[in-house]
Each structure stands twice: as C-alpha cells, then as structure tokens.
Amino acid sequence: MENARAHVMIEGRVQGVFFRYHTQEMAVRLGLTGWVKNRPDGNVEAVLEGEKGRIDHMIQWCHRGPSQANVTEVHQVWEDYRGEFNDFSIRY
C-alpha cells in the first residue's frame, strides 16, 4: 500500500468537545502518525501520515468527529510522505 501525508483543517464547533483526544484515539487505532492541535481561530488542524486508504478513512471520520462536535467543513491538502513521526500526538 502507498504511504501518504495529508494536512487537514476541520471547521465548525470542534473545540471544547474532545475533538483532539478522539482524533488521536482514532489515528492510533488506524496506525497513523502525525499530530492534531487547536488553532486560535477555533478550528482544529492535523497532519496525518500512513497508508493512504487509512488516511482517507480518518478524513471521513473528521467530517463527523466525536458526538458533541458540529463539523461544517473539512479541507485537506495531500503532501509527499515524509515519515517524520513516530506516533500520533496532541500539540498544544
């Protein structure tokens, strides 16, 4: 399977609803590496690395998010795989 990297921006009511925690949990379950963080503008940003099909699955999950989230938009930019992460972390 092909490895890939995606830079993802999630908009809506995505802060204060454990979005980062659930994103990390799902990414680990899917075997992805990278990070997720809250942005000052109220959005959540993530970088995902791993098998492209698993990243696709993760992006689809981002369209829903955890039960208390209200996602209005998800933007992703595909980038060249770099293999720079050992795990999936929450950045502060």
N, C-alpha and C positions, 0 to 999 in steps of 0.2 A: 504494500500500500504506500501511496505517496504521502510524504510529510509536507505540512504546510504551516503557515502562520497567518493569523487574522488579527487585525486591530479593530476592536468593536466599541461602539458608543451606544449606550442604552439610555433613552429619554423617557420621561414620564415621572410617576411617583415611584421612584426607585431607591430613595434614601430613607433610612429610618424604618425599613421593612425587612431587614436582614438579607438584602439582595447580595451583598458581598459574601456573606457566610454561605448562603445557598449556592452561589456561583462557584466558590471554592470546593464545596462538597461535591457538586455535580462534575466539575472538571477533574477532580481526583478520581471519582468513580469511572470516568471515561478515559483515564490515563493521560490527560493533557497536562502540559506545563504552562507556566506564564504567571500572570498576576491580574488582580482586579483592584480598583480603587474608586472612592467617591471623588467627584470633581466639585470645585467651588460653585459651578453653575447649576448644581442639583442633579446632574447626570451621573451615570456610572460608566467607567472606561475599563476595558480589559484587553489584554494581549493573550492570545491562545496559540499554543504550538502543539503539534502532534499530527496524528493521522487525519487527513483531510475529511474523511467521512465522519469521524468523531467530532471534528470542529463544526461541521455542518449541523450535526445533532445538537451540539452545545448552543449554536446560534439560534436554532429553532426554539430551544428551551428559553433563551434570553427574550424571545418575543412574548413569553408568558411570565417567566420569573416565578418567585415564590407567591403564595396565595394572596398576600396583602399588597403586592405590587400592582401598579397600573401602568404597564408599558405602552407608550404611544408610538415609539419609533425605535428601530434598531438599524444602525449604519455599520457596515463592515467594509474594511479595505483589506484585500488579500496582499500579502507580502511574501518575500522569499523566506523560506525556512532558515533559521539561524542556529537552532539547537543551543540557545544560550541559557536555558533554565534547567534546574534540577528538580523543581517541584512547582506547585501552584500556590502562590501566596496572596495574602491580602496586604495591600500597601496603604499606608496612612499618610 
